[in-house]
């Protein structure tokens, strides 16, 4: 009896996007630096918050606040027509999101401009839109699908030119830093790769409220000691800025839902 034959599976548009991203990410000499943080207080405040904002949003804003004060985190290496480093005036986060497209799970990238200037609620509303709206109604998602159908040589040239010629276009189209994690699935990526200068990633939170946060950085632009200090800044920002904002949000929601006092009663 002959064995069954396999089948050829067509490469989807989201899969081509990832193939292109990995192709150029392999050209970046990246290194990871990690720090174990205590986020137990953040976790309690998040559970009491009416929106229960995602951890990605909280860490994104903390990173953006640090990057606003430390310009090197907004820099990028450009290779053409000569090697140079570009510094963007604001942060733009590229958040990896899983969406279903044509019956297949795929990774898309949602862009958040200046997360440090937005509230946690605004960022949460943004991620909800990225997850709920049809792919065709989200400009960057729609472009990713359209460009992924361009022949490979032309598509790779478009990627290369965006990543190497104009720092402003690179930041506008790809962001100044990335956030990607499988921590909500109980897993941790050891060394995710990206064409960006820095990518923030993290694993699952332990029962004690500990988490390993990692920044993968382009060694042409930054050094390990600098990244280690910025991780400490992120931990301090979570405690000094993010935690109070979560507490204020929970308190405001509780006040709005409290029964109104009636005069004379």
N, C-alpha and C positions, 0 to 999 in steps of 0.2 A: 504494500500500500504506500503510495507516494505521500511525502510530507506536504502540508499546506504551504503555499507560497505567501510571502509577505506582500506588502503593498507600498507604493510610493505615496508619501504625504506631501501635499503642496506647502510651500513656505508662505506663511501668512504675512500680512503687512507688519503687525507688531513684532513678529519674529525677525523680519528683515531689519527693523529698527534696532533691535537688540544686537543683531549680528554686526551692524555698522558701528554701534556704540562700543562693543567689545573690540572691534578692529582698531579703533582709534584709542581706546583706553589702554590697550597693551603697549602703546608707544609712550605712555607716561611712566616715569620711574617713581612709583608710589611706595610709600611706607606707612604702616599703621602705628599709632600711638594710642594706648588705652588708659583709662582711669576708672577705678571702682568708686561709685558714688552712692550715697545714702539718699534715697528719694522717698523714704517712708512718710515724711510729712507732706510731700507733694501728693503722694498717693491718697492719703486721707482727705486732703482738700479737694482733690479731683473727684473722689467718690461722692462728696457732698455738693459738688457743683451741679446745677441743673442740666448742663449740656454734656457733662462728662467728656471734656475735650480729649482728643487723641493725644497719646504721648508724643507722636511725631510733631504735632502742633506746638506743644510745650517746649520740646527740645529745639525745634526750629526757631522759635522766638528767642529763646535764651542764646542760641548761637548767633542770631542776627544782631542782638543787642551787643554782644561781645565784638562782633565784626564791625559794628558801627564805630566802636571806640578804637579798633585795631586795624588800620588800613591794610596791612599785609594779608589779612584774610580775604580781602576783596581784589587780590591781584591774580593775574593769569599769565602764563608763558605763551608767547607768540613766536613762531619759527620762521615766518616769511614776511618781507624779503631778507630780514636779518633777525637774529635772536634778540628778543627784548621782553620786558615785563610791563604789562599794562595794569593800571589800578582803576577800578570802577568806582563812581561816586556813591553808590548805594548797594545794598545787598539784594540779591535775587535768589530765592531758594528754588531748586529743582527737586520736587518731591516725587519719588517713585510710587505709582499707584497701580493696583491690579484692576483691570476692567475686562469684561468679556466682550469680544469682538468677533462677529460671524461664527459664533458657537465655540470659540476658543479663548481661554484665559490668556491675556497679554499684559505686558507692562507698558504703561504710558507715563508721561512726566507732566506734572502740574506745576506751573510757575507761580510763585508768590513774590511780588515786588515789595521791597522794604518791609519785611515782616516785623521788624523792630518798631515800626510806626503804627502797627495795627493792634487792635485788641485781640485777646484770645477768642472772643466771640466772632469777630470779623474773620479771623483765620479759620475758625471752625466752620463758619458758613461757607467759606471758600472751598474747603475740602469736601463739604457736602455737595456743593454744585458740581465739582469735578467727578464725584462718584455717582451722581444722580442724573445729570443731563445726558442726552444722547451724544455719542461720540461726534456726530456730525455738527453738533451745536457748540463744540468747544474748539476754538481756533487752533491751538497747538496740537490737539489730538488729531484734528482733521488734516492739518499739514503733515503730521508724521505719517499718516496713512497714505496721503497723496504722494509724498516724496519717496516712500518706500516702494512705490510701484514704478519709479523711474529706473531705467537700466543701470546695472551696478556700476560701471565705470563713471557715468555722469553723476550718479548718486554719491559715490565716494569722493568725487571732486568737490561736490557741493559741501559735504561734511568737512573735508580738509580745508577749503577756503574759509569757511566760517570759523573753524577752530584755530587758524594760523595767521590770518591776515588782519582782521579788525577786532580789537579787544572789545569795542562797544557792541558790535554785532554778536560776538561770542557770548557776552554777558546777557544780552537781550534775548537770544534764542536758546541758550543752554543754561543760564544762571551763573552766579558766582560761587555757589556751593550747593552740594546735593545732600539729601537725606534719604536713606534707604535702610529698611530693617525688616527682619522676620521675627522680631522679639515677641510680637503678639501671637505668633504661632509656636512659641516655646523654643525657637531656634536662634542661633547666632551665626552670622557670617564672619569668617575669620579675616578675610582680606578682600572685600568687594573692590572692584576696579571701576574707574570712571575717567572720562577725559577732562573733568574739572579739577581745579587746584585742590579742593578739599571736599571730602564726603563724610558726613556724620552718620554713624550707624551704632546700634546698641542691641544688646541681647534681652532675654526675658528678665523680669524683675523677680528676685528671690522672695520667699516668704518674709524675710527680715527687712525687705525694702531696699536691698542692694541691687545695683545695676552696673554692668560694665559698658561704659561709653567709649567709643572709638572714633578717632578722626584719621582718615586715610589722606595723606597729603602728597603733593607733587614736590619732590626733593629739589627740583630745579628752582622752585620759588620760595620754599620754606624749609626750616630745619626742625628736628625732633624736639629739642629743648623748648623752642618757641611754642610748638603745638602742645606740649605738656603743660606749659603755663596757661595757655588759653583754655585747656580742659578744666583747670582749677578755677579759672574765671567763669566758665559756664556753670560749674557747680555752685559758685557763690551767687551768680545771677539767678539761678533757680530758687535759691533760698531767699534772696533779697528783693527780687522783682516778681518772678512768676508766682511764687507761693502767696504773697499778699494780694496779687490780682485775682487768684483763684478764690481766696477767702472773701474778698470784696464781692465777687460775683455771686458766691453762695449766699452771702448776707443780704444782698440786694434782692435776690430771688425769694428768699424767705420773707423779707419784709413785704414784697409785693403780694405774696400768697397769704399773708396773715389776714384774719377777718377784720373788717373795718370797725373801729369803735363808733358807737352811736351816741350822739349827744344826749345827755339826760339819763343815760342808763347807768 
